[in-house]
Amino acid sequence: MTIVDYVQALSDNPYFGAGFGLFGLGAAAALLRKSAQVGTVLFRRHYMITLEVPCRDKSYQWLLQWITHKGARKTQHLSVETSFEQKETGHVKTKYDFIPSIGTHFFRYKGNWIKVDRTREQQTLDLHMGIPWETVQLTAFGKDRSIYFNILEEARQMALKEHEGKTIMYTAMGSEWRQFGHPKKRRPLESVVLDTGISERIINDCREFINNPSWYSERGIPYRRGYLLYGPPGCGKSSYITALAGELERGICVLNLSERGLTDDRLNHLLAVAPQQTIILLEDIDAAFTSREESKQAKAAYEGLNRVTFSGLLNCLDGVASAEARILFMTTNYLERLDPALVRPGRVDVKEHIGWCSANQVEQMFLRFYREPGKDPDALASRFADNVISYKKNVSPAQIQGYFMFHKNNPNAVINNVAQIWELT
């Protein structure tokens, strides 16, 4: 029997014909499935664009809020974030922010359908934030990545608008800065009454620094500025820095040099990665280090409180690897305790003494508290200032303010009971 006859005999066999037909159908189905998979991959690669935003990225929360308010408004699957907002009346309002929950969502943006996949890895934790690792992935048709740039920019602008007129405080958490508490309403600069000319000198110097970065680069001078405010406690050093940040529309990064676990490397890293448009504040710098002129025994015991060395701090402020485009404020109650190397030019460029109240300060504080429409309290303010200064005792703005709080609506009682300033405080 020839091969042709053998093949003909098999084709006439019904069992073989059925098996060959099933094999052909299976092969065709497998080929179609593989083709569909390859086609899907090629289509996603060439005709779809994907953006992944991890929870560690600064735009993560901005994007979730934007999707809720601008995109997936009709989604039925939500997560809630509860916060509290204090009104000017003193009442606390509970605020509920709804954001897309874990899962898949769809929304339309400028004629394009966008798919949102929010995923959470229960087995993986973000070590810095202490929460499960999350990502948001956006998928859209086309090749134009500007659609995502526009979305992120809108999300950023929306977040900035919510913080408009407020001052954001940051604190160091691990190796990064984290927003501390809720944004505070900006404090007016004139609400902090300093002696004549001090506030004007500081604000003018800050603005001159901010507006002239090219002047520094052209001359090869590091673009950073350091300020030291020194004087007795309660005289308005920290309050003025808070008001100044509001005036300059900047946040405040508060850094505690005595924090446990703070090392030279971490300090240098924190100063280098501080959020843009912020002021770095080192309060009570004298409490972190003693002067090198003091006894070695006392100094060794004091430096044992933390792992930041004095030389490490100096290098962070004015070393080869120190950060640029930085405004740094330091405060102290005891200027004489600071090492001369810490306050030399280049590390501290401007020093201002914030001292006990002068007659002008006392008068201006009185006017701020008791100025009423239709009345002229100038004469009363002058009398009050004369009465306070006549006691020839040092008095701080905090003491004056505390005294005013006992006589909020009675300026005559304030004038006639000046001795209470020292008795109540």
C-alpha positions, 0 to 999 in steps of 0.5 A: 500500500502506498502512502497515498492509499494509507492517507486516503484510508485514514481520511475515510475513517470517521473516528480519525476525521472527528479527532483531527477536526477537534484538534483543528478547532483547538489549535485555531482557538489557541491561535486566536487566544494568543493572537488576542493577547499579543494584539492587546499587548501591542495595542496597550503599548502603542495606543494607550498611556499609563501613569502610576502614582505611588503613595510616597509621591507628593502628588498622591493625595492631591490626585485622589482629591482631584479625582473625587472632585473633578473626575469620578464624582458619580463613583459609588465606591468611596473611602472617607478621611475625617478631619476637624477644622476650627472656625474663627468663631471657635467652633470645631467643624467635622469635615468628611473627605470622600476619595475613591476606594480600593478598586477600579473607577472610570471618569471622563476628562476633556473627552477622554475616558480614563480608567483608575485602578487604586491598589493596596498591598496588604503584605507591604508597608511604607516604612516611613508612613506606617501604612500599607503600600498603595498605588493609583494607576491611570490608563487612557487612550492615545499617546499624548502624555500631556493629559497626565501633566494637565491632571497633576497640575490641576490637582496641585493647583486645587490643593494650593487653593485649599491652603491659600491664606494659610501657613503649613507647618512641617516636622521631621519624620524619619528622613523626610518632612511631614505636614504637622497638624492642619494648615493655620490661618496666616498671622498678620505681620503687624500683629507681632509688635516689635521695637521700632525698625526691627521688623522692617529690617528683617522683612526687607532683607528676606525679600531682597534675598528671595528676589535676587538669586542671580546676584548670588550665582553671578558672584559665586556666593552660596544662595542661602541666608541665616538669621538669628533672633535672640533675647529674653523669653516671651518677647515674640521671636517665634511669633514673629517668625510665624507671622513672617512666614505668612507674609512671605507665603512660605511654610515652616519646617521646625527642626528639634536638634535634641531629638533622639536618633537625629544624626549628622547625616540625617540632619544634612539630608533633612536640610537638603530635602526641605520642601520648597517655599519654606523657612527652616526654624531651629528654636532654642539653639543654645539648648542643643550645644554649649560653647566650646569655651566651657569645661570639657566635662560639662560639655561631654555630659551635654552632648551625650543627649543626642547624636548630632555633633557641633561640627556636623551642624556647622557643616550642614549650615555652611559646608560643601554639601549644605543646601542652597536656596534656603532661609534658616532662622535660629532663636535663642534666649542666651546669645552668650552661650552660643559658640562664635563659630555658629554665629559667624557670617555665612552661617548667621548673616543677620542678628536681631535682638528681640528684647523687653518692651519699649514704651513704643511697643507698649503703646502700639500693643494697647492700640491694637487691643483697644482701638474701636471705631469712633474712639481715639485711644491714643491718649490712653495708650500714651498714659498706659505706656508711661505707667508701665515704664515708670515701674522700671521693671522689665516686661515682655510682650507676652506679659502685656498680652496676658494682662490685657486678656484679664481686661478685654473690654475695659481699657480704663482698668488696664491703665489703673492696675498696671501693677497686676502685669507682674502679679498675674504673670 
